Amino acid sequence: MSAKITASIVMCGLYAGCAASGWQHTAPWNSPKAWEFNASMEGWRSLVAGYRQLTAPKGFIWDDLTQTYQQDLSYERTSH
């Protein structure tokens, strides 16, 4: 019985020590930053966006939210 109490006191002490030390780094030290991690995909995404812009039906634009072509409601000035 005393071994269980001693073990629980030790575990509570370890938990309190970790919480008090401010240990908040859950990622490994060598994990890349978000911009560096996503940099390899940016070229591909811009290529896909350009393709969708070129192949969109006249008067439509690609909507990322719905993943469909939506009517282009933007105001464009035309010279008379």
Summary of the structure (lengths in Angstrom):
residues: 80
radius of gyration: 27.6
end to end distance: 92.7
largest distance: 92.7
contacts: 110
relative contact order: 0.06
helix: 51%
strand: 10%
